[in-house]
Amino acid sequence: MKIALLIGSTGLVGNYLLRQLLSDDRFTTVKVFARRSTGFQNPAKLEEHIVDFDTPEKWQHLLTGDVLFSALGTTLRQAGSQQAQYRVDYTYQYRTAEAAAQNDVKTYVLVSAASADPDAFVFYTRMKGELERSVKRLPFQRIRIIQPGMLAGNRKEPRLAERIALPLAALVAHLPGLSPYRPIHGREVAQAMINAALDEKPGIQVDSLEGVFRRASKAT
């Protein structure tokens, strides 16, 4: 029976993750830290904290529990600039992870990207890679990094590029050797994160592409 902490609950993966955590009897409490209300009602299990990620010193003492799920993120279009996107995708997530580690949270689960690389030329993949590199240095007992490919699912704010690319990616994935690149539903990524969190083996584990599908289907 575990206490889960979650940031990024209003995004595609985070929303599915919150639903699944609330229905999973292995988690007694789900503490959500968000900039706005999730709209979920579950007084017996859900603790919702409306926070300002720019002032973590005001609420980081609340980051106590067994596992931190990190699914926070935005797009360049929504953020308005690379600097603003970096603040959400890297700074907010890293500061939260750092505070949780200081509060003796044992397990950290991050949803990243399959292309994450701190030395990448592309800003997005470099940003994701830098975050992975940084959180791997934090003193968690267990660090799980989930690197899905193209995400499918119901977004609150549909993205035109994804509506065009998803059907194409699904077709290309039928070609020999390209099956791991097929789109993955946000619900499956969320399940992979939960399964990863319940894996008691210490250390760092990274699941990418086909590994995320296997993690999602693995019995725990």
C-alpha positions as CSV (number, residue, x, y, z in Angstrom):
1,M,0.0,0.0,0.0
2,K,1.7,3.1,-1.2
3,I,1.3,6.9,-1.3
4,A,1.7,8.3,-4.8
5,L,2.8,11.9,-5.6
6,L,2.0,13.2,-9.1
7,I,2.9,16.3,-11.1
8,G,1.5,16.7,-14.7
9,S,-2.0,15.4,-13.9
10,T,-3.7,17.5,-16.5
11,G,-1.6,16.3,-19.5
12,L,-2.3,13.3,-21.7
13,V,-0.3,10.7,-19.8
14,G,-0.8,12.4,-16.4
15,N,-4.6,12.3,-16.7
16,Y,-4.7,8.6,-17.5
17,L,-2.2,8.0,-14.7
18,L,-4.3,9.8,-12.2
19,R,-7.4,7.8,-13.2
20,Q,-5.5,4.6,-12.9
21,L,-3.9,5.4,-9.6
22,L,-7.2,6.3,-8.1
23,S,-8.7,3.0,-9.1
24,D,-5.6,1.0,-8.0
25,D,-6.0,-0.5,-4.5
26,R,-2.2,-0.7,-4.1
27,F,-2.1,3.0,-3.6
28,T,-3.9,4.4,-0.6
29,T,-3.4,8.1,-1.3
30,V,-2.7,10.1,-4.4
31,K,-1.2,13.6,-3.8
32,V,-1.6,15.8,-6.9
33,F,0.4,19.0,-7.2
34,A,-0.9,21.1,-10.0
35,R,-1.4,24.7,-11.2
36,R,-5.1,24.2,-11.5
37,S,-7.7,21.7,-10.2
38,T,-7.9,18.3,-12.0
39,G,-11.7,18.3,-11.6
40,F,-11.6,14.8,-10.0
41,Q,-13.6,14.0,-6.9
42,N,-12.3,11.3,-4.6
43,P,-12.2,12.6,-1.0
44,A,-11.1,9.3,0.5
45,K,-8.0,9.0,-1.7
46,L,-7.2,12.2,-3.6
47,E,-5.2,15.1,-2.1
48,E,-5.1,18.0,-4.5
49,H,-2.6,20.8,-3.9
50,I,-2.8,23.9,-6.1
51,V,0.8,25.2,-6.2
52,D,3.0,27.7,-7.9
53,F,5.9,25.8,-9.4
54,D,8.0,29.0,-9.4
55,T,7.9,29.0,-5.6
56,P,8.5,25.3,-4.5
57,E,9.8,26.4,-1.1
58,K,6.2,27.1,-0.1
59,W,4.9,23.6,-0.7
60,Q,7.8,21.2,-1.1
61,H,7.4,20.0,2.5
62,L,4.2,18.3,1.3
63,L,6.2,16.0,-1.1
64,T,6.1,13.0,1.2
65,G,5.2,9.5,0.2
66,D,6.5,6.4,-1.5
67,V,6.8,7.3,-5.2
68,L,6.8,10.5,-7.3
69,F,5.3,10.3,-10.8
70,S,6.6,13.1,-13.0
71,A,4.5,13.7,-16.2
72,L,4.7,17.5,-16.4
73,G,5.3,19.1,-19.8
74,T,4.1,21.6,-22.3
75,T,4.6,22.4,-26.0
76,L,6.7,25.2,-27.5
77,R,3.5,26.7,-28.9
78,Q,1.7,26.7,-25.5
79,A,4.8,28.0,-23.6
80,G,5.6,30.7,-26.2
81,S,9.4,30.4,-26.1
82,Q,12.1,27.8,-25.6
83,Q,13.0,29.4,-22.4
84,A,9.5,29.1,-21.0
85,Q,9.1,25.5,-22.2
86,Y,12.5,24.6,-20.5
87,R,11.2,26.1,-17.3
88,V,8.2,23.7,-17.3
89,D,9.7,20.6,-18.8
90,Y,13.1,20.8,-17.0
91,T,13.2,23.2,-14.1
92,Y,9.8,22.4,-12.6
93,Q,10.3,18.7,-12.9
94,Y,13.8,18.7,-11.6
95,R,13.1,20.9,-8.6
96,T,10.1,18.7,-7.6
97,A,12.2,15.6,-8.0
98,E,15.1,17.1,-5.9
99,A,12.7,18.1,-3.1
100,A,11.1,14.6,-3.1
101,A,14.5,13.0,-2.8
102,Q,15.4,15.3,0.1
103,N,12.1,14.3,1.7
104,D,13.1,10.6,1.5
105,V,10.7,9.5,-1.3
106,K,12.2,6.2,-2.4
107,T,11.0,5.9,-6.0
108,Y,10.9,8.3,-8.9
109,V,9.2,7.6,-12.2
110,L,9.6,10.0,-15.1
111,V,7.9,10.0,-18.5
112,S,10.4,11.3,-21.0
113,A,10.8,10.8,-24.7
114,A,12.4,8.0,-26.8
115,S,14.7,10.4,-28.5
116,A,16.0,12.0,-25.3
117,D,19.7,12.9,-25.6
118,P,21.6,15.7,-23.6
119,D,23.9,16.2,-26.6
120,A,21.2,16.4,-29.2
121,F,21.0,19.3,-31.7
122,V,17.2,19.5,-31.5
123,F,16.1,21.5,-28.5
124,Y,13.3,19.3,-27.4
125,T,15.3,16.1,-27.3
126,R,18.3,17.8,-25.7
127,M,16.0,19.2,-23.0
128,K,14.6,15.8,-22.2
129,G,18.0,14.3,-22.2
130,E,19.3,17.0,-19.8
131,L,16.5,16.2,-17.4
132,E,17.2,12.5,-17.5
133,R,20.9,13.1,-16.8
134,S,20.1,15.4,-13.9
135,V,17.5,13.2,-12.1
136,K,19.7,10.1,-12.4
137,R,22.1,11.9,-10.0
138,L,19.5,12.3,-7.3
139,P,19.6,9.9,-4.3
140,F,16.4,7.9,-5.0
141,Q,16.6,4.2,-4.3
142,R,14.8,3.5,-7.6
143,I,14.6,5.6,-10.7
144,R,12.4,4.6,-13.6
145,I,12.5,6.4,-16.9
146,I,9.8,5.7,-19.5
147,Q,10.6,6.8,-23.0
148,P,7.5,6.3,-25.2
149,G,7.3,7.0,-28.9
150,M,4.5,8.9,-30.5
151,L,1.5,9.2,-28.1
152,A,-2.1,8.4,-28.9
153,G,-5.1,9.3,-26.8
154,N,-7.6,12.0,-26.1
155,R,-6.0,15.4,-25.4
156,K,-7.9,18.3,-24.1
157,E,-6.1,20.4,-26.7
158,P,-5.8,18.4,-29.9
159,R,-2.5,18.9,-31.8
160,L,-2.8,19.1,-35.6
161,A,0.6,17.6,-36.2
162,E,-0.3,14.5,-34.2
163,R,-3.6,14.1,-36.0
164,I,-1.7,13.9,-39.2
165,A,1.3,11.9,-38.0
166,L,-0.4,9.2,-36.0
167,P,-2.2,7.4,-38.8
168,L,1.0,7.5,-40.9
169,A,3.1,6.2,-38.0
170,A,0.6,3.4,-37.5
171,L,1.0,2.4,-41.1
172,V,4.8,2.6,-41.2
173,A,5.0,0.5,-38.0
174,H,3.8,-2.5,-40.1
175,L,7.0,-2.5,-42.1
176,P,9.6,-5.0,-41.1
177,G,11.7,-3.8,-38.1
178,L,9.6,-0.8,-37.4
179,S,7.0,-2.2,-35.0
180,P,8.6,-0.6,-31.9
181,Y,7.9,2.8,-33.5
182,R,4.1,2.3,-33.6
183,P,2.1,4.9,-31.6
184,I,1.4,4.1,-28.0
185,H,-1.7,5.1,-26.1
186,G,-1.4,7.4,-23.1
187,R,-3.2,4.8,-21.1
188,E,-0.5,2.2,-21.8
189,V,2.2,4.7,-20.9
190,A,0.5,5.4,-17.6
191,Q,0.2,1.6,-16.9
192,A,3.9,1.2,-17.7
193,M,4.7,4.0,-15.2
194,I,2.7,2.2,-12.4
195,N,4.3,-1.1,-13.2
196,A,7.7,0.5,-13.1
197,A,7.0,2.1,-9.8
198,L,6.0,-1.3,-8.3
199,D,9.2,-2.9,-9.4
200,E,11.2,-3.1,-6.2
201,K,14.6,-3.7,-7.8
202,P,16.9,-0.9,-6.7
203,G,18.8,1.3,-9.2
204,I,18.0,3.0,-12.5
205,Q,15.9,1.4,-15.3
206,V,15.1,3.0,-18.6
207,D,12.3,1.6,-20.9
208,S,12.1,2.9,-24.5
209,L,9.8,2.1,-27.4
210,E,9.1,-1.7,-27.4
211,G,10.2,-1.8,-23.7
212,V,7.4,0.6,-22.8
213,F,4.8,-1.8,-24.4
214,R,6.4,-4.7,-22.5
215,R,6.4,-2.8,-19.2
216,A,2.7,-1.8,-19.7
217,S,1.6,-5.4,-20.2
218,K,3.8,-6.9,-17.4
219,A,1.8,-8.3,-14.5
220,T,2.8,-6.8,-11.1
